[in-house]
Amino acid sequence: MDREYSAYDAKARFSEVLRAVMAGDRVVIRYRGKVVAQVVPHSEPPARLVDRLPDLVRRGVVDQATGRGAQLRPVATRAGALGRFLDERD
């Protein structure tokens, strides 16, 4: 079951929001009538890449290769994207 709170109510009733999420509910938070966040129960991602691949493709992290023996193609189009990402993290 989904629950909705205004940003003000979510702040004032944070414990209630957490209890709802721990019970498996999805909580939608609105600010001035516009949906700005969803709080959902945490789940561990699958450890194996083959199990995570459909989600990575859906999120646009990788393009799914087709054909036998095909390789995954990264979405980044500029060379050095990984290096820039790692540099920004420091």
C-alpha positions, 0 to 999 in steps of 0.5 A: 500500500502506498502512503503519501505525506507532505514534506511538512508531515513527513518531517513531523511524523518521521517515525511513522514514515519509517514504520510504514517503510519497514512494514513494506509500504512505499511512501510518497513525499510531496512538496507543494503538491508535487511528488519529490521523493519516494521512500521504499524498503531497502533490498540488497542487490543481487551479487552476481552481475548476470542477475543485476544486468536487467536492472542496469539496462533499465536504468541506462547504466549499460546497453544490452549487447545482443547475439552470441558472445556479445560484450556489454557496452558502457553508456559513457561516450567520452573517454576517461569517464571512469577516471573523472568519476573517481577523481570527483569522489576524492 
